[in-house]
Amino acid sequence: MIDNVPLLTVALLCLAAGVSGWIDSVAGGGGVIQLPALLIGLPTLPVATVSGTSKLAGFVATVTASATYLSRVRISWRTVLAVAPTAYIGASIGATLIRYVPRAAYTPVIIVVVAVVGFYTWRRPQLGQATSLLHRGAAHWVIAISIGLVCGLWDGLVGPGTGTFLTISFVALLGYEFLQATAMAKVVNMVTNIAALVVLGTAGHVLWGVGGCMAVCSITGAAFGSRMAVNRGNHFIRVVFLVVVALVEVKLIFDMVTQYL
């Protein structure tokens, strides 16, 4: 037993973490696999504890993927440094409110947004294939700061899909290519994970043993996935991205429907 969780359950959660790390390092959205696995494997624990444990595994995987991307991909540090502070603030607020805010209040909006962006990306094969900034000056920075706040809030409050939403935003709203956008999303996602871990960890909502075991497998998946993404380029990321967007959409719709059953 680890943290009073049977070893078989821990092993299955580690397997899910490895798959999640691979998906998350390529296109974001690995939480669509990891968080449901934790909810199934740890059915008696509070949502905040499940989320905190998931954040621990996700943070380590994100650090691994970020290191790989940053060693081989040139990113806009000015944009990242504009997004990161508000992302941290948003994630801290979200992690604090996770016990109080009903998911039903915002899930329908996200479902529509994800569907629209996914369709938009699918219909435009050239989107994200090369960096072509859509805004200059103040508009670029206002949008960047807004991306950080909204995506940070989502990560702290819900989690799954944050990396995907960040990549979507960097590509569709700011005009970065997929490889650059994914690398930047990893750095920002690392910041939001830290914020959520600080809030949830200090409140006792992290299973450090289970999360640590999952983190080891997440590192493996993230290292493998990020290397594949860098080597295969924007087209590969676009394909995986669209698949992950579809999975996120299905998961969100399923969650919304089950709330009323």
N, C-alpha and C positions, 0 to 999 in steps of 0.2 A: 504493500500500500504506500502511496505517496500522497501526502495531504489528505489522508483517509479516502483516496480514490483507488479502486482496484487496478492492478498492473495492466490487465488486458485493456481496460478503458483508457489508461494512459498511453498504451502502445497505439491504439486506434486514433487517439487524439494527435499523437506524434505524426502518424501517417497523413492525417488531414492537414497538419501544419506544414509538412513538406510540400504537398501539392499546392497549398495556399501560398507558400513562399515563392514557388515557381511562377504561379499566375500573377502574383502581386508584383514581382520584379519585372515582368514583361509589360504588363498593361494596367496594373492596379486591379483592385476588386477581389483580391485573395480572401478577404474577410467573408465573402459570400460562401466560401467553403468552410473556413475556420470557425466563425461564430456559430453557425447552425450546428456544427459538430460538437462544440462545447455545450450548447443548449441541450442537445440530445444526451451527451455523455454525463452532464452534471445537472440533471433535471430539478434537483431540490435546492440549488443555490440561487441567491438573488441575482437578478440581471446585472447589477453593478459588479458583482464578483466575477461573473462570466466575462463581462466586458473587460475588466481589469486584467484578467488572466490572458485574454486574447491580445490585449495591448502589449503585454510583456513579450509574447512570442513574435508579434508583428513588428515591434520596435527593433528587435535584434535582426530580423530578416531585412528590414528596411535599411539598417546600418550597413549590412553586407552588400545589398544591391547598390546603395548609394556609393560605396567605396569603388565598386566595379565601374559604375557609370562615370564617376568623376575622374577616374584614371584614364578614360578613353573618349569621353564626350565633353566638348566645350559648351558650357551653359552660360546664361546671362545671370551673373551673380547679383547685379543690381536689381533685377526683377525678383529673384529669390529672396533677397534681403528686404525687399518691400513687402513681399507676401508673408514671410515667416512670422514677424511679430504679431500681426492680426490673426494669423492661423493659430498661434500659441494661445492668444487671448480667447479666441472662439472655442478652441478645444477645451480649455480650462472651464469656460462657462458651461459647455455641453456636458462635460464629465460631472460637474456639480449638479446639473439639473436632471441627470439621467434617471434619478429616482422619482421625479415629480412630473415631467412633461410627457403627456400621452403621445405615443408615436402616431396614432391615428390623425393627429392634427396636421402633420406635414407630409406623410407618406404619399398621399395622392398627388401633391404638387411635384414631388421628386419623380414619381412615375411618369408624369407627362413630360417633364424636362428631359429625362433620360431617353424616352422614346423619340422625342423631337431631335435631340442631338445625335442619337444613334442613326436615325433615318437620314439626317443631314450628312453625316460622315459617309454612310453607305452610298448615297447618291452622288458624292463628289470624290472620286478615286484619287484626285490630286491633292485633296486636303491633307495637310500635315506631311507632305512629301518633301517640302522645302520651307525654310523659314522666310516668311514675308509678313513683317509686323503690320497689324491692322490699324494701330493707333500710335500717335506720337505725343510727346509732351505730357501734360497733366492727365489727359484721358487714359493713357497707358497706365499711369500710376494709380489712378482712382480705381480702375478696373482690377488691377493687380491686388490692391489692398482689399477690395471687396471679395475677390476670390479667396483670399486667405481667411477672412472672417467667416464667410459662409461655409467653406469646406472644413475649416477648423471646428466650427460649431457642429457640423454633421458628424465629424469623426469622434468628437467627445460624447455626443449624444447617442449615436447609432453605431458608426464604425464601418461596416461593409460598404464598399464602393468609393471610399474617400480617394484612393489613388486614381481610380477611374475618373472621378469628377474633376480632380486636379488636372489630369492629362487632357480631358475634354476642354476644360477652361483655358489652359495654356495654348491649345491648338485652335479651338473655334473662336475664342474671345480675344486672344492676343496675337495669334498668327505664327506660333512656333511650329517647327516640324515635330513629328511624333517622337523621334529619338531624343531630341533636346527636351521636349515637353515631359517625357517619361522620366528623364534624369532629374529635371527640376522638381517634378512631383515627388520623387523619392526623398529629396532633401527636405521639402516642406512637410511631407508625411512623417518623417522622422521627428520633426519639431512637434507636430500635433500628438504623436505617440508619447513623447516625453511629457507634454502638458497633462495628458490624460492619466499617465502613470503616476505623476506627482500627486494629483488629486485623489485618484482611486487607491493608490498604494498607501498614502498616509492615512486613509480612512479604513484600511484593512481589507480592501476589496480586491486583493490579488493572491492567488494560490502560487506562491513562488516556486515550489517544487514542481508542480505540474507544468506551470508556464515555462520554467527553465528547461525541462525535458523537451517540450514542444519547440522551444527556441533553437535547440541544437538541430532539429530536423528542418526548421524554417531556414536556418543558415544554409544548409545544403541545397534546398530548393531554390533559394534566392540567388545563390552564387551561380548555379547552373543556368537559371532562367535569364539573369542579367547578361551573362556571357553570350547566350544564344541571341538575345535581343541586339546587343552591340554588333555581333558578327553578321547577323542577317539583315539588320537595318529597318528602315521605315515601313516597307511593305509587310514584313513579318509582324511587326508591332501592330500595324493597322488591322490585320486579319485577327490576331489574338484579341485586340482591343474590341472589335465588333462582337466577337464571341462572348467576351466578358460582359459587355454592355447588355447583351441578350440575357445572360445568366442573372445579372443584377436586376434587370427588369422583371424577369420571372419570379425571382425571390421577393421583390418588393410587392408585386401583385399578390403572390401567395400569402405573404404576411398580412396584407390588407384584408384579403378575403377571409382568412381564418379568424380575424378579429371579430367578425360578425357571425361566425358559425357557432 
